[in-house]
């Protein structure tokens, strides 16, 4: 097995966030300005999210009188799980916090919470091509507000493209896990 110092940095980030430290504090410890950078470092698994949520609820209940909290109902649990199902969008994953609605009504290109799946780079290229055609039409019609809006969307789109490309170039850390033998 070979590890680089950066591998340990990623393991540290995963450990502190999955251990319950809020991600914004983890980002500050790692020196990240953007939370998405820290989210890229952290390996989060669905069962960890559920476990962290249950741990949080149990801790809160110990701090409050018993009568204030009841058991989680089937409906409450279904709502919790539904939130994470609704975070899956065409281009990737929405990282909005639990219990918060999508403020952008799923117009995610401008949303800072969208994490683009690198597999969707070709779809981003299609969207960019469509935006450029719409921008040309808006210029011809002298719709200045439309041009400004499209320019803003293009800026967000290109930032998300660059981030997705960066993720495709990130080397895979060799952690020494067993792999199937080639025959």
C-alpha positions in Angstrom: 0.0 0.0 0.0 1.1 3.5 -0.7 -0.4 6.6 0.8 0.3 10.2 0.1 -0.2 13.0 2.7 -3.2 14.1 0.7 -4.8 10.6 1.3 -4.5 11.2 5.0 -6.1 14.6 4.7 -9.1 13.0 3.0 -9.3 10.3 5.6 -9.1 13.0 8.3 -11.9 15.0 6.6 -14.1 12.0 6.3 -13.5 11.0 10.0 -14.2 14.4 11.5 -17.4 15.0 9.5 -18.7 11.5 9.9 -17.8 11.7 13.6 -20.3 14.6 14.0 -18.3 17.7 13.4 -20.3 20.2 11.3 -19.0 20.3 7.8 -18.4 24.1 7.9 -16.1 23.7 10.9 -14.3 20.9 9.1 -13.9 23.2 6.1 -12.4 25.8 8.3 -9.9 23.3 9.8 -8.9 22.1 6.3 -8.6 25.7 5.1 -11.3 25.4 2.5 -13.2 28.5 1.4 -15.8 26.5 -0.4 -17.9 23.9 1.4 -18.1 21.9 -1.9 -14.4 21.4 -1.7 -14.8 19.8 1.7 -17.8 17.8 0.5 -15.5 16.4 -2.2 -13.1 15.2 0.4 -15.7 13.5 2.6 -16.9 10.0 1.9 -20.5 10.0 3.2 -22.7 6.9 3.0 -26.5 6.7 3.4 -26.3 4.6 6.5 -24.0 7.2 8.1 -26.5 9.9 7.4 -29.3 7.9 9.0 -27.0 7.0 12.0 -26.0 10.6 12.5 -29.6 11.7 12.4 -30.6 9.1 15.0 -27.6 10.0 17.2 -28.5 13.7 17.0 -32.1 13.0 17.9 -31.1 10.8 20.9 -28.6 13.5 22.1 -31.3 16.3 21.8 -33.7 14.1 23.8 -31.3 13.7 26.7 -31.1 17.5 27.0 -34.9 18.1 27.1 -37.7 16.9 29.4 -39.0 13.4 28.4 -42.5 14.7 27.6 -41.3 17.0 24.8 -40.2 14.2 22.5 -42.1 11.3 21.2 -40.9 8.3 19.2 -40.3 9.0 15.5 -43.5 8.1 13.6 -43.5 6.1 10.4 -44.6 9.3 8.6 -41.8 11.4 10.0 -39.2 8.7 9.0 -40.7 8.5 5.5 -40.5 12.3 5.2 -36.8 12.2 6.3 -36.0 9.5 3.7 -38.0 11.3 1.0 -35.8 14.4 1.5 -32.8 12.5 0.4 -34.6 10.9 -2.5 -35.6 14.4 -3.7 -32.0 15.6 -3.6 -31.2 13.4 -6.6 -31.5 15.6 -9.7 -30.7 15.1 -13.4 -27.2 16.6 -13.1 -26.1 15.1 -9.8 -27.0 15.7 -6.2 -28.4 18.7 -4.3 -26.6 19.2 -1.1 -29.3 21.3 0.6 -29.7 20.6 4.4 -32.4 18.3 5.7 -35.7 19.9 6.2 -35.0 22.7 3.7 -36.9 23.1 0.4 -35.2 23.6 -2.9 -35.3 27.4 -3.1 -34.5 27.3 -6.8 -37.4 25.0 -7.8 -34.9 22.6 -9.3 -33.4 25.2 -11.7 -30.1 23.9 -10.4 -27.5 25.3 -12.7 -27.4 28.5 -10.6 -27.8 26.7 -7.3 -24.5 26.6 -5.3 -25.8 23.4 -3.6 -25.7 21.4 -6.9 -23.0 18.8 -7.0 -22.6 17.8 -10.7 -21.9 14.2 -11.4 -18.9 14.1 -13.8 -20.8 11.6 -15.9 -23.2 14.5 -16.8 -20.5 16.6 -18.6 -22.1 15.9 -21.9 -25.5 17.1 -20.6 -23.9 20.3 -19.4 -22.4 20.8 -22.9 -25.9 20.4 -24.3 -27.3 23.0 -21.9 -24.5 25.4 -22.7 -25.2 25.1 -26.4 -28.9 25.8 -25.8 -28.1 28.8 -23.6 -25.8 30.2 -26.3 -28.5 29.9 -28.9 -31.0 31.6 -26.5 -28.5 34.3 -25.9 -28.0 35.0 -29.6 -31.8 35.3 -30.0 -32.0 37.6 -27.0 -29.3 39.8 -28.5 -31.1 40.0 -31.8 -34.3 41.0 -30.1 -32.5 43.4 -27.8 -33.8 41.7 -24.6 -31.0 43.0 -22.4 -32.5 41.6 -19.2 -32.6 38.1 -20.8 -29.0 38.5 -22.0 -27.8 39.4 -18.5 -29.7 36.4 -17.0 -28.3 34.0 -19.6 -24.8 35.3 -19.0 -25.2 34.7 -15.3 -26.4 31.2 -15.9 -23.5 30.5 -18.3 -21.1 31.7 -15.6 -22.6 29.2 -13.1 -22.7 26.4 -15.7 -19.0 26.9 -16.6 -18.0 26.8 -13.0 -19.9 23.6 -12.5 -18.3 22.1 -15.7 -14.8 23.0 -14.4 -15.5 21.4 -11.0 -16.9 18.2 -12.7 -13.8 18.0 -14.9 -11.6 18.5 -11.9 -13.3 15.6 -10.2 -12.6 13.3 -13.2 -8.9 14.1 -12.9 -8.7 13.5 -9.2 -6.6 10.3 -8.7 -8.2 7.4 -6.9 -6.5 6.7 -3.6 -5.1 3.2 -3.4 -6.1 2.1 0.1 -5.0 -1.5 -0.3 -8.5 -2.9 -0.5 -8.7 -6.3 -2.1 -9.8 -6.4 -5.7 -11.1 -9.3 -7.8 -8.3 -11.3 -9.5 -8.0 -11.0 -13.2 -8.2 -14.4 -14.8 
